[in-house]
Structures are given as structure tokens and as C-alpha cells.
Amino acid sequence: MSYDEGLAETLRDDIGPLPGLTEKRMFGALCFLLDGNMICGVRAEGGLYRVGKEAQEAATALEDVGPAIMGGRRMGGYVEAAPEAMADDTTRARLTALALEFVRSLPPK
């Protein structure tokens, strides 16, 4: 698994220090989890965010953001952010906010 460590550091800064925040390698990415639930991750080809099904349309309306496809299947509630989206502070901030809002609604694992 390869990912951009600089981008991983950027995501750490975007999320900030949160109680219950951990990092784990999964989905071919370095993922950030809150109380065991995935917020987002950084992969070689950009980012992956868990925004929930209700916010998926709003997230994919952002430039360079689309539905997450794994193994040929669409992952409900997840979106992929192209490298261009990950380089845009405003887009990344919006995706992070959507993901944190969704993940905070979930029970801890």
C-alpha cells in the first residue's frame, strides 16, 4: 500500500486532535477512525471519505469528487476525492466536515 505521507499529515491537521482518533491501514489506504468508525483515508490516487448515504449527493457535487468504487462495486456512503480535490483546502474541509458529522452519529465500535 502506498500513500502520500504529506497528504496524510494534511488530513491529520484537517481532523485535528480528537479523543478516540486512531489510524489504521485498510481499503488500500491509511484510514483515520473516530471511536473505531472510519472518517477518511489517503490512498495513492487521492482520498476516501465516509460521508454517509444522505450526504453522498452533496459530496459528489463537489469538483473532482465521485462515488467510491471498490472491486467494481459502488460503496454506499463513501466518496473518492481525486488528487485535485485533495489539493483544494475548501473541498477537503467540506468533505472532512461531512464525514465527521456522519461518523459522530454512529455508535462507537
C-alpha distance (Angstrom), angle and dihedral (degrees) to the residues before:
residue distance angle dihedral
M1 . . .
S2 3.75 . .
Y3 3.75 128.2 .
D4 3.78 137.2 159.5
E5 3.81 108.1 -93.8
G6 3.81 89.7 -159.4
L7 3.79 90.2 57.1
A8 3.80 90.1 46.2
E9 3.81 88.3 55.3
T10 3.81 89.7 48.9
L11 3.82 90.0 54.1
R12 3.80 90.0 48.8
D13 3.80 87.8 55.2
D14 3.84 92.2 45.0
I15 3.81 92.4 53.0
G16 3.79 95.3 39.6
P17 3.78 126.7 -163.1
L18 3.79 109.8 -35.7
P19 3.79 128.6 169.8
G20 3.79 107.7 -112.5
L21 3.83 94.9 25.2
T22 3.81 115.0 142.7
E23 3.79 138.0 164.4
K24 3.79 125.7 -131.8
R25 3.80 136.2 170.7
M26 3.81 109.5 -119.9
F27 3.83 140.4 129.7
G28 3.81 87.7 30.2
A29 3.79 88.2 -64.3
L30 3.76 144.2 91.9
C31 3.81 100.2 -106.4
F32 3.78 131.3 -161.2
L33 3.79 116.4 -143.2
L34 3.79 133.7 -168.7
D35 3.79 112.8 -152.1
G36 3.81 88.6 -19.8
N37 3.83 96.2 -49.9
M38 3.80 118.9 113.3
I39 3.80 117.6 -113.2
C40 3.79 100.8 173.6
G41 3.75 144.8 -39.9
V42 3.77 142.6 -150.1
R43 3.79 121.3 -128.4
A44 3.79 135.0 175.3
E45 3.80 90.1 -96.3
G46 3.82 99.1 44.6
G47 3.77 134.4 -76.5
L48 3.78 141.1 -35.9
Y49 3.83 122.3 -149.2
R50 3.79 131.0 -172.2
V51 3.79 103.5 -143.7
G52 3.81 99.6 155.1
K53 3.78 127.4 -114.4
E54 3.82 95.1 -83.0
A55 3.83 92.8 57.1
Q56 3.80 96.6 38.1
E57 3.82 93.8 95.3
A58 3.82 92.3 50.4
A59 3.80 90.6 48.0
T60 3.81 95.2 48.6
A61 3.81 89.4 49.7
L62 3.81 87.2 68.9
E63 3.79 115.5 95.9
D64 3.82 115.0 -91.4
V65 3.84 93.2 8.3
G66 3.79 122.7 116.7
P67 3.79 141.6 160.3
A68 3.80 115.8 -65.8
I69 3.79 113.7 -109.7
M70 3.82 119.8 -166.5
G71 3.78 122.9 175.8
G72 3.79 89.6 -8.8
R73 3.82 92.5 -56.6
R74 3.78 128.0 109.2
M75 3.80 112.2 -119.2
G76 3.80 108.3 -137.6
G77 3.78 113.2 -131.3
Y78 3.81 94.9 14.3
V79 3.81 128.8 100.4
E80 3.78 133.2 -168.3
A81 3.78 120.4 -135.3
A82 3.81 116.5 -153.7
P83 3.81 118.0 -134.0
E84 3.82 88.4 -98.3
A85 3.81 90.7 57.5
M86 3.79 91.1 46.7
A87 3.81 89.6 53.2
D88 3.82 91.7 54.2
D89 3.81 111.4 86.4
T90 3.82 93.9 -157.6
T91 3.81 94.7 50.4
R92 3.80 92.4 45.6
A93 3.81 91.3 48.4
R94 3.81 91.6 51.5
L95 3.82 92.5 48.2
T96 3.80 91.4 47.1
A97 3.82 91.2 50.1
L98 3.83 92.0 49.5
A99 3.80 91.7 47.2
L100 3.80 94.5 47.4
E101 3.81 91.5 47.7
F102 3.79 90.6 53.0
V103 3.79 97.3 42.4
R104 3.81 92.4 48.4
S105 3.82 87.6 59.0
L106 3.82 91.2 60.1
P107 3.80 125.7 86.7
P108 3.82 115.4 -109.8
K109 3.79 115.7 -96.5
